[in-house]
Amino acid sequence: MKTTTPDPATLRERLQAVPRRTGFRMDGYFVWCASVIKVDAMYHLFAARWPVGTGFPDGYRQHSEIVRATSPTPLGPYAFAEVVISRRAAGKWDSAMAHNPTIYQHNGTFYLFYIGSDQGSFYRQIGVAVADSIIGPWQRPDQPLDLGISCDANNPAVLFESDGAVKLIWRTRDLRVFVSMAPHVDGPYTVVGSDVWPTSKLEDFYLFKRDGQYHILCEDNAGGVTGHVHWGARLVSPDGTATWRVYEPEPLAYDHTIHWTEGGSFTATRRERPWLLIEEGHATCLLTGVYDGVNTWNQPVAIAPPWPITE
């Protein structure tokens, strides 16, 4: 088993200033939950959006849909391309809303994990849409994933192992964190971690593997890991299941301040849903959803030097 060595520069120290008006915004909508993947020469950003008139954040509960935007550069700005998953007839598990999109490519197939709920309900479940191309068509699931336990589930983050097995980390309504595992993306899933970090409240996960160990970036909802409420935290595990510890020497992954290349900085009211853009084995951008008290957008921030992500 390899031991993760302390980074000469932590992720937080690698975060760079960015130009204003980069990222992804949409007039008339709140946007959130960005995940980005590079395909050929284009960056494809998947995000949740819902009408401004429905309110932030609760409007997503019955109005969120998943959209795709594109940019020739990782920072953007990203241009809206299409609605990928929206409302459909009542009676389906995801008829009312689709939220928390996370995009992955494995063995030439694209997998879009997301959460949904039926009309008239707010019982969230996790499903995965599949496509052979990043622009679809997407095969939308008629049933959510069976995660090995039945409960409200959201914030999915996935890691594909080299043998095709899948680790999926997610949380319940009360922020209890689970890890489910399956030999294939379709299942069957079994719970291999049932209370990942019981001493604090965590959400908004990004799961990755580095130097033979498993890492989580997440939002420290109550400040129990970083000492700062809602800042970014980092945990590490030798097996990615039930044994996790705070990453040393720096458990703090990011704060709420973004610096502008034009000068000055901005401190977000909320900064959540971390996602790493991985290019050729290196993390090149950290993406988060940003709320300034009125507006939201998805903001990429360059990581320099690029951060090696190796197994």
N, C-alpha and C positions, 0 to 999 in steps of 0.2 A: 504494500500500500504506500503510495506516495504521500508525502506531507506537504501541504500547501505552505510555501515560503511567504513571509511578509512581502508585500509589494513595495518596491523602492519608492513609488509614488502611488498613493491610494487613489481609488476611483474618484473620490471627492476632489482631490488635488489635481486630477487630470482634466476636470471639466473646464471648458473654455468659454470665453465670451462669444456671443452670437449676434448677428445682425438683427435689428428689429424687424418685425413683420415677416419673419421666417416661420416655418412650421405650417400648420393647417388650421384654418378658420373658415367659418361659413356664416354669412349674414343671415340673420333670422333663426339661427340654430345655436344651441349649446353643442360642443363637440368634446369628446372625452375618449379615454381607453385606446390610445393609438398603439398599433404594432406595425412594424415596417419590415419589408423584405425586398432585397434587390433581385431582380430578374432581368438578365441580359444587361442592358445599359440604363434601365429605368428602376426607380424606387417606387414601390407600391405601399401605400399607407392605408390600413384598415382602421376605421374608427366608428364609435357610436355617435349618433346625433339625435336630438329631439328639439321640437320647436321652443323658442325662447319663451313664448307665452305660457308654457306649461310649468315653468319654474325650474330652478336649480337647487339641489340635485334631484328632487323627488319626481320631476316630470318624466324621467327616464322610465319609471316603473310601469307606465302603460303606453309610452309613446316612442321609446328608443328604437332605432333601426340601424343597421350596419351599412356603411358606405365605404367606397374605395376612392382614394385620391392618388395622384401621381406627381413625380418630380424627377428631373434629370440629375438632381443633386440631393444628398441626404438631408440637408438642412431645409430644403424647399425655397420658396413657398410651394406648397402642394396644391394642385388644382383638382377640384371635384371631378370624378370620372363617372361614377354610377352608384345606384343603390344596389347592394348585394343581397341583403336579407331584410325584409320588411314584414308588416302585419299580414296575416292570412286568416282564413276562416276559423271561427271559434271552434274549439274542440281539439285543436292541435296543441301540443305542449308549449309551442312558441308562437301562438297566434297573436298575442298582445304586444310583445316587444322582443327585441333581440339586442344584446348588450355584451360588454366585455369581450370584444373580438380579439383573438390571438392567432396569428397566422404562422404556419410552419410548412416547410417542404421536406419530405422524406422519401428517398428512393424515387424521385421524379413525380411524386404526387403532392398536391397542396391540400393541407388540412386547416380548416378554419374552425377553431373551437369558440364557443360563445355560450351565453346563458339566455334563457327565454322563460316566459310565463304565458299561461293561457288567459284569455279575456275573462275579466271578472275575478281573477285570482292574482296573488302575488307570491305564489309558490314557485321559486326559481329552480331550474334544472339546467344541466350542462349537456350540450350536444356538439356534434362536429359535422360540418359540411365538407364535401370532398369535390375536388376538381382536378382535371389533368392540365389545366392552364390557369395562370393567375387571373385571367379575365373571364374564367368560367367556360361553360356553364357549371354552376354549383349544384351538386346533388344534396338537397336539403333533407335532413333526417326526419322520418315520421315519428321516431321515438328518441327520447334523450338517452344518454349513456346510463347504464346501471353501474354505479360507482362502488357497489358492495355494501351500501347502507342507504336507506331511504330517508332523506331529510332535505330541507332547503339548501341549495348548493350554488355557489357562485365564485367569481375570481379564479377561473381555471388557468393553470400554467403547466406546460407539458415539457417533458424531456424524452426524446427518442434515443434509446440505447442502440449500440451497434448491432445487436442481434434482433432488433425490431421491437423489443419490449418497450412499454411506455410507462413512465412515472407521471402521475397527474396530481398536483397539489391544488387544494381548493379549501374553501371555508364555508361554515354555516352562517345562519342569520346572526347568531350570537358571537361570531368571530372565533369559533373553535376550528382549528386547522387540521385537515386530514391529508394523508397521502394515500392514493389508490394506485395499484399497479396491475398491468395486464400484459399478456404475451404479445398482443397486437392491439392496434388502436381501437378496434371494434370491441375488444374485451375477450373473455370476461374479466372484470376488475375485482380485485380484492383489496380491502383496507390493510395497509402495512404500517400506517402511522395514524393514530386516532386522536392525538392531542399534542401536536407538534411543539407548541410553545405555551404551556398552560399558565405561566406566570405573567403574561402580558397579552395584549390584544393586537393581532397582526392581520393585515389584509393586502390585496393588490400585489400578487406575487409574480416574480420572474425567476424561473428555475434554470440553472445552467451547471455545467460540469467544468472544473478547472483543476489541473494537476492531480487528477485521480480522485477528487472529492466533489461533493455536491454543494452548490451555493444557492441561497435564496436572497434576492433583493425584494424588499417589501416596504409597505408603509407601517411605521411604528405608531399605531393608532392611539395608544395611551402613554407613549414615552418610556415603556418599560425596558427597552433595549438600549436606546441612544440617550435617554434622558430628555428628549425633545418630542413633544406631541406632534404626530403626523409627519415627522421627518423620515427619510429613507434609512432603512436598517439592512444589515447583512448578517446572515447566519450560514453556518457550514456544517456538513455532516459527512462521515466516512462512507455511508451507505445510502443516503438519500431517503431514509424511511423514518424511523422514530427517534434516532439519536442525533440531536442538533445542539450546537453551541454557538455563542456569539463569536463572530469572526474577530480575531485579534491580528494586528494591534488596533484596527479602526473599524468598529461596528457601524459607524455613521457613513452611509453611502452618498447622501446628498441632503442639502438643506432646502430652504424655500427661496433662496436668492439666485437670480439669474443676472449675469453681467452682459452688457451690450458692447459690441465692438465700437459703436459710435460714442461710447462714454456713458458712465453711470450704471445703475443697476435697478432691478425691480424685485421686490419681495412679494411673493404670491400669498394670497389668502389661503389657498389650498394648492398643493402640488402632489399629485398622486399617480397611480398606475404606471410604475417604472417599467421600461422595456429597453433592452440592449439591442442595437443593430449590430449583427455579426457579419463581418466581411473577411473572407479568406482567413478564418481562424482568429480574428481580432475584433474586439468590441470598438466600434468607431463613433457611436453616438449613444447617448442616453436620452430616451424620450419620456416625457411625463405629460399628463394633463395638468393644465394651469388655469386657475380661477383667480381673477383680480377683485372679486366682490361684485362685479357686474357681468363681465364677459369671460368666456372660456376659449382656450385653444390648445392644440397639441404642439408642444415645443421640443424639437430636437436640440441637443447641446453636444457639440463635438467633444470627443475624448482624445486628448493628446498627451504623450504619444499614444497611439492605439494600444489597447489593453489586450494582451494575449489571452485567448480563451482556448485552452488545450486540455485534452483528457489525460 
